[in-house]
Amino acid sequence: MRQALSLKAGLRFLLLFGLSVGIANKGQSDGLFTGSPCPVPLILDGHTHMGFSSATSGKVAAESLEYITERGYRAVGFGMPVDRRDLTDLPATLADEIGQLQELSQELETFTLSRTPEDVMQACADGKLAVLLTIETFDGVFGTEPERVDRYEEMGILSITLVNNEHDRLLDRHERTAELTPLGRDIISRMNAKGILVDITHLWPQEMLAVVAASSQPVIASHSNPQGAGATNSPLFDEVIEAAAEKGGLIMLSFNASYLFREGEDQIGAINRLLNQMDHIRTLVGIDHLGIGTDLQAYGQYVPDELGRTSAIGDLQAAMAERGYSPADIQKVLGRNFLRLLGEI
């Protein structure tokens, strides 16, 4: 037992040392990491629900942020928390929420609203969590007004999932195929033009393919896991993964237990299962199309303990190294791929 622990500790040291060297060398080529005090690797999570809104007390917000940062995350996609009982004018509601979040960020001084790679790196250098604003599964995201996309761009929204209770306005689903409506095509075109990422998470496979085909820019699956590697409760098939990769997109793996285990199954070996899914995508389309979108909820709800504990990211890095992922590969999956994509849109 002691020998096994020593081996794991040795691997952890070599892994972190290798990552430090790798990121310093890579930084010379892309400029972002040169002289940066940011930790190695920079952990960027594409999708979370952090459990607080602007109406939340400072104490609760601080605790939620501490939960995220204690686990090593330095930037997170933040599913906007608004009162779903009053969404008659979602853009106005979101604008008000963002304004209050900005005030909360100034009060707490622990996070900052971010949008670009430079924003993320500056937040990290300042010792703050970079919060990237996203929209998922609201009524009234677009209504019948494609120009709402312009308002979301002005607010700094990074990505929007196309699944909500109005998504039938955007997509016509048939028995074996799906196609975008004129409104859907217009909205995707506007999102592409405004640099808002199209998120295909939760769509049916034929809908995913239609959206990917229509998009002129990379798309993301912000918290989706591959059916081909045994993911449960996730409609992400290999054909979709390949199509998204051809457009330069990212598949961001969720830590949600329902994507790793069947209902009633003991949640043991979560990291191993996640790595099996990671291996599948790496083999299918390559390392440059992998990221993480944990779907972390308030205080780790719905995430297996192995992926929710404070040591989870470090444990995952060590397990990736044991599977043969290089330091550069680990950097890419845990943040650099998504950071690169932010600079491309």
N, C-alpha and C positions, 0 to 999 in steps of 0.2 A: 504493500500500500504506500509506504513512504517513498519507494522508488518510483511508483507511478506518479505521485504528486510532484516529485522532483523533476520528472520528465516533462510534466505539464507546465511547471514553472519555467523550465528551461525553454520550452517552445514559446511561451508567452514573452519571455525576454527577447528571444531572437526575432520573433514576429514584430514586436514594437520597435526594436532597433532597426530592423530592415525597413519598416514603414517610415521611420524618421529619415533614414538616408534617402529612400526613394522619393519622398515628398520634397526634400530639399533639392534634389537633382531635377525633378519634374518642374518645380517652381521656377527654375531658371528659364524654362521654355515658354511657360504660359504667363508668367508675371504675377499671377494672383497670390502665390504662396511665398514669393521671395521675401525673406525677412519677416514672415508672419509669425506671431506668437501663438497661433491656433494649434490646438492639440492634433495629434496624428493618430489615425486618420480623422478628417473632419466628418462627423456623423451628420448626414442630412436625411431626414425622414420625410418622404413625400406626402404623407397623409396621417393626420391625427385628429382626435377630438379631445381637446385638453381639459374639458370639464369646467370652463368658466367663460363668462361673457362680461361685457362692460358693466352689467348690473351686479356682478358678483362682488362680494366684499374683498377688500385688499388682502385680507388674511387667507381666504380660500384661494384666490388667484395666485398668491405667493406660494402656497402649498402645492398647487397644481404645477406651477412652473418648476418648483424645486424637484418634484417627482420626475419631471422630464430631464432636467439638467443633471441630476444625480446619476442618471443612467447613461450619461455621456453624449446625449444629443445636443448639437450646437445650432441646428436649424431644422424647423419643422413646417410642413404644410398644415395649416390650421383651418379645419372645416368651420366656417363661420357659425357661431351659435346665436340664433335669433329666436324670438318667440314665434312659433309656427301658428299661433292662433290668429295673428293679424298680419297677413302677407298680401294685402290688397295692392301695395306698391313696394315690392321687394327692393328695387334699387334705392328708394328713399330710406327704407328700413336699414339696409346694409350701410348706406352712407352715414347714417346716424350712429350705427354700431361701431363703424370704423373710427369715427371721430372720437367716440368715448374710449375705444381701445387705445387710441393715441394718447389720450389724457392719462389713462391707466398706466401706460408704458412710462410716461414721464414721472408719475407718482412712485411707481415701484422701482424703476431704473434697473430692471433685470431682463427686460426684453425690448426689442425694437421691431417695428413693422418693416419688412424688407421686400425687395422685388427682384434685384439684380444680383449677379455673382459678387459684384463689388460691395453691395449692401450686406450680403452674408458675411463676407470676409471682414468688413468693418465692424459688424456686430460682434463677431468672434474676437477681434482684436480688442474691443471694448469690454470683453467679458460678459456679453449679453447674449441671450437666445435670439436668433433671427426667426421671426414669425412671418411665414409666407401665406397670404390669404387665399383661400379656395372656397368654392361653392359646391355643395352636393345636396341633391334630393330635396329641393324646395319646390313648392308650388309657385307658379308665376315667375320663374326665372327669366323667361323671355316673353311670355304672353304671345301676342301676335306682332311684337315690335322688335325686329332685328336690331334696330338702333340702340336697344338697351345694352348691347355689347360694348358700344362706345362708352357708356356710362361706367360699366364695370372696368374697362381699361383705365379710365380716369381715376377710379378708386384704388387701382393697384392690384386688382384681382389677378392671380397667377393662373388658375385653372378652373374649369367648370365641368362637372360630370353632366352628361346628357340624359341621365336617368332622373326623372321627377314625374310628378303626376300629370304633367302636360306633354310627356315625351311623344305621345301618339301624334302630336302636331308636327313633330320633326321627322318621324319615321313611319313608313307603311310596312307592316310585317305581313309576309305571306307564309305559306306552309313551309317552304324550304329556303326562301330568300327574303331580303328586306331591301327597301330603297328609301332614300331621303325624299321628303316632300320639298317643294320649292322653298318653303320657309326654312326647313332644315339645312338645305344647301346654302341659303343666304347667310344663316347664322354661322355655319362652319367657315364660310369664306371670310366673314367679318372677324371671327375669332383668329383666324390665320393672319389677317392683315394687321390686327391690333396686338399680336404677340401674346394672346391668351391660349394656354394649352387646352386642347380638346382631350377630355378624360373619358375613356370608353368603359371604365369600370361599371359593372352591374348590367350592362347591356347584354342581350342575347347574342350568341356568336354571329348569326347572320347580320345583325344590326352593327356589331363591331366591324365586320368586314366592309359594310357599306360606308360607314363613317371614315374608316382608314382610307378607303379608295377615294373618297371625296376630299380629304384634307390635303392641302399642298404643303403642310408643315408636319413635323413629327408629332405624334400623339403619345399619350401616356395611358397606361393602366395603373392608376395610382395606388391601388391596393388590391391586387389580383394575383392568383396563384394558378399554375398550370394543371389542367385536368390530366395531361399526359404523364404527370409524375404523382398521381394519386390525390390531387387536391380535392377536397370535398367542398360542396356548396359554392363552387366557382365555375362559371361557364367559359373559362379561358382555354380554348383549344389551340393545338399546334399551328393550324392554318392562320389563326388570328395573330399569334406570336410572330410568325414569319412575315406576315403582311405588315405588321407594325414595325418590325425591325428594318424592312426594306425602305420604310419612310424615315428611318433614323430615330424611331421611337424607343421608349423605355417600358419595360415590365417591372413594376415595383412590388416586391413580395410583401404580403401581409403577414403579421404575426398572430392574427386572430385564430383562436383555437378551432373555429368552425371550418377553416380552410386547411387545417392540418390533421384533424381527428374527426372520426365519425361520432355521431351523437351517442353518448353513453360510454364511449371508449376512454380508457385511462389515458390521461394526458402526460405520458412519459415518453421521453426521447424527442421533444419538440425541435431541438436544434438539428438533430439528425434528419428529421422529416423536412425541415426547411431547407437543409443542404441538399437533400435529394431533389427537391424542386428547383433549387438554384443550379444544380448540376445539369438538370434536364434543359433548362433554358440556355445555359452556357454551351452545351453540346449542339443545341438546335440552331442558335443564331449568334452565339459569341458573347463574350464578357461585356462588350460595350453597350449592350441593351438590357442590362440588369441594374436594379436599384432596390431600395427598401421603402415601403409605404406601410408602416406597421399597423395602422388603424388603431393606435393606442387610444383608449377611452380614459375617462377620469379614473386616476389611481389604478390603472392596469386592468380594468374590467375586460373580460373576454379574452385575455391573453394568458397562455400557459405560464406557470410560475417560472419555468426555465428560461422563458423569453421576456419575463417581466421583472425579474429581480435586478438589483443594482449592478450585478456582475455580468448581465446577459450579453452586452455588446462585446466585452472582453472575451467571454466564453465563446461567442460566435466567431470572433476573429481567430482565436486559437484553433477552433474546429475547422475553419476554412483553410488555415495553413496546413493542418493535418491532412486535408483532402487534396492538397496540391495547389491551392490558390496562391499565387505569388503576392508579394507585398503590393505591387502595382494593381493586381486584380482586386485585392481587398479594398484598396483606396477607391477604385472605380465603383464597386458595388455599394459601398457604404456612404458614398456621397459625391465622388468626383464626377461620375457619369451625369448625375442630375445637375450638378453645378455647371458642367459643360453645356448641357441642354439649355439652361437658363440664359447662357450667353449667346445661344444660337437663334432664339425666337425673337 
